[in-house]
């Protein structure tokens, strides 16, 4: 069911001039589950917008909504059912081009507001699991999130480059938080989590049991990066989580803040300006906030920028 969007509110405010319409302009942000990074960061972003963004002299009232992460968020935007959403760069590109999970139709109305921060791939197990490398998961249980999600797609890719099939593991479709609870209880071996670090659900698990972040390195990972160029090798710093005393080589992909073409230029400009000029506030709620900067806002953005965001980045000299 569609809700009242900023598009309609802005039209009312600018065209009718009625007192009721001028009260506020609503702007939604679809995030993710409560166990990841999207949710807390989206909440603070909504607060930053609400405190700093105006359009036509009217304040924007932004709200962050829990969601099912990248694939579901991209489809919400494609249907125009929310003003903006957090989407992983590879999923956003696939949605715009109509490939992989979006073979049923390209979402060509998607537009980018800017890149946010790198999402780190964390293959999490208990330290006593006996899993030291990805291939050790054969015959064991692993959660990959909702079918069709970014994590689900990534697990399929990881299995393929390691010469395995989905039937070679016992696949579970729990959320980050649910998968952590199952690992705690011994009902699940591993969870594949892609999020900004430290991730709340992984912190929770590390505080309950000794954990291991399984490295994702080697020729198989090199093959994956060639297939999916949005992934880059990164190092998860030592002591990111309790008991994780050594750095871990793994993968990361940029998180993108996206919108759709029907959102008015003035709104897109106002929210982009509010976000990228208040990054120190975003950093207070999550360490990844410090990675949200105008200088890196176009990294991994492969779809068209919204004209409002483009205007802001031209003003800042990021775009020439």
N, C-alpha and C positions, 0 to 999 in steps of 0.2 A: 504494500500500500504506500502510495507516495505521500510525503509530508509537505509542509509549506516551505518553500525554498527561498534562499536569498534573492534569486532572480525575481520572483513574484513580489517580494517585499520591496526590493529596490524600485521596481516599476511603479508600485503603488506610491512609494515615498516621493519619487521624482515627478510623477505625472498627476497624482491626485492632490498631493499636498495636505491630505487630511491629518488631523492630530493623531488619530489612532495609528495610521500607517507610518508616521514619522517617529514613533516611539523607539523602534529598534529595527535592525536588519539582522536576520538570523543567518548563521554560517556554521555548517556542520563539518566535523572532521571524523572520518571512520578510522579507527585504530586497530587494535587486536585484542587478544585475550589478556586477562589481568596478570598472567605469569610472564609476559614478555616486556619489551621495551616500548612498543608502540603506545600502549595504554597510558603509562605515567607521563611520557613525553607529550602525547597528544593532549592530555589534560592541562599541562602547563602551557602548551602552545595556545590552547583555547583561551586561557586566562590572559596571556600576553596580547592576543588579538583583541579581546574584550576591553582591555585596559588602554590600548594604544591605537586602535584602528577606527577611523570614521570615514563615511562616504556621504557627500552632499550635506555635511554638517550633522549627520546622524551616526550614532554609535553602532558598531557591529557587536552583536552578541553571539559569541562563538561557543559551541559545545562539542566535547569529544564523546564519541560513542564507541562502545566495545564492538568488535567485529571479528570476523573469521580470517583476518589477515589478507595477504596480497591478492590472491585470485578473486576471492569474494569481493574485496574492496574495489578492484578494477571493474568488476561487473556492476557493482552499485553505481559507479561513476558512469559507466557506459549507458545505463538506464536513466541517468539523470536523477537518481534517488538520494543523492547527497552532494554537497558542494565540493568537498575535497576528501582525500584519503591518503594514507601511507601505503605505498606499494613498492616491493623490491624491484630494482632496475630491470632484471631479466624478465620478470613477470609483466611489467609495464610494457616492455618492448614487444613481447609475445602477444599481448592483448591488442596493441595498436596494429600489429602486422597480421593478426589472425592466424597464429601458428600455435603448436603444442596444445595447451588446455583451451585455446580459443579458436580451434579449427571450425567451430560452428558459425563464426562471423567476427571479422575484425572490428574493434572498437575505435573507429577513426575519429570519434569526437573527444578522445582523451587528450589532455594537455598537461604539461608539467609546470609546476610552480618553482621547483628547485630541488636539488639533492640535499639530503640531510646528513647522514652519517653512515659508516660502514657497518653492515650487519655481519656478525661473525658466525660461521658454521661451527656448532659445538656438538660433537658426537659424545654424549654423556653416558657413563656407566658407573656402577659402584666399583671401588678399587679392587674388590674381591671377585669381580665377575669373570676373570680369566680372559677378558678381551683386551688385546694389546694393539691390534690393527683391524682395519675394516673387514678383512677376509675372515677374521675370527667370529664374525656374526653369523656365519652359515649355520643354520639350524636353530638359531636363537631368536628371541623376540625383540622387536624394535618398533617404536612409535614414529610415524612420519607425519602426523597431523591429518587433517581432513583430506579425503581423496580429491585429487585435483589441485591441492594447495602447492605452494612453492616447495615446501619440505617433501611432500609426496613425490613431486617431479624430480627433486634432487636425489632422493633415495633411489628412484628408478635409474637415474643416470649413474649413480655410484655403483649400483649393483651391476649394471651393464659393463662398465669399464673394468670391473673386477671379474668379469666372466661369470656372473651370477644372474639369477632371475628372481622375481618377487616370490616365487614358490620356494626359494631356498632359505627364506627367513619367515618367521611368524610375525606378520605385519599387524600393527595396532594403530588405531586412528585417533588416539587421545590428543587433547590439547596439551600445551607445555605443562601447565599445572597438574593436570590429570596424570600425565605420564610420569611426572616426578613422584606423585603419590604411589603409583604402581611400582616404581623402582624401589622406593622406600620399603614397601611391603613385600618385595621379592617376587612380584607378579610380572615384572617386565625387566629385560636385560638392559636395553639401551633406549635413548631418546635422541632423535635428530632435531636439534634446535638451531634456528637461524634468527639471531637477534643481536641488538647492541649489548655489549658487555660492560659491567656485569649484568647478567640476566636474572631477574628476581627469582624465577623458579629454580635455576641452577644454584643460586645462593642458598635457597631453602634446602635443597638436597644436600649441599656440601656441609651445611650446619647440622644435618641429621646423621650423615654417614660419610666416611671417606670416599671420595669420588676420583674418577679418572676422566680426563678429556682425551679421547682417542685421536692421535695425529692423523691428518689427511695429507699424505705426501707420497711421492714416488711416481713412477711412469704412468700409473693408472690415473692419478690426479692431473698429470700433465696432459693426458689425452682428454680428460674432462674439460680442462680449461680451453683447449683448442675447439672443442665442440660448443662450449658455453663461455664465450669471451667476457661475460660480465663478472665471472668469478676471478678473484686474484688471490694469490697466496699471501697469508699474513701470519704473524706470530701472536698468539695469545700470551700476554705477559705473565711471568711467574707471579704467583700469589694473587691472581685475579679472584680466585676462590679459595676458601679455607682448605688447607692441606695440599693445594696445587703448587708445589714448590719449584717446579721446573717450567720453562716456557714450552708452548705446544705449537707446532706448525700445523696450520689448518687453512681454511678458505674464508673469503668474505665477499659480500656483494653490497652495493650502495642501496640505501633506502631512499626513495623519491617521494616527495610530497606532490600529489597529482590532483587535477581538477578536470572539468569538462568544458567544452567550448561554449555552452550556454550561460556560464557564469559571466556576468558583466565585467568589462575591463576594469572599471573603477574599483570593484570589489577585489578582484585578483591583485591589482596593484596595492591596495591598502593592506591586505593580509600578508602579502609577500614582504612589503616594507616593514610591517610590524614584527614579523618573525625574524628577519635577518638583521634588524637593528636592535634586537633585544636578546641576543644569543646568550649573554651573561646570565640572564634570568632563567633561560632554558637549562643552562648548566647546573643550576641549583637543585633541580629535581632529579637529574640523571647525568652521570659523567659524560655520556655521549652528547649532551647538549653543547659541550665545548668544541665538538667537531662540526657544528652547524655554523658555517661562515660564508659570507658572500663570495669569497675567493674560490671556494670549492663547490659552489651551488650549481654549476653546470656539469660537474663530473658524472659520467655515466648516463647523462640525459640524452636519449636517442629519439624521443618523440618531440613534436613541436612544443615550444614554450607557449603558455597562454600570453596573449598580447599585453595583459596587465603586468605579468611577471617580467616579460621582455622589456617593457618600458622602465621598470625599476632597475634592472641590471644594466641597461644602457645608461641610465642616470648615474649609476655607481661606477661606470667605466669597465664593468666586467664584460659587457658586450660592446663591440665597436660598431 
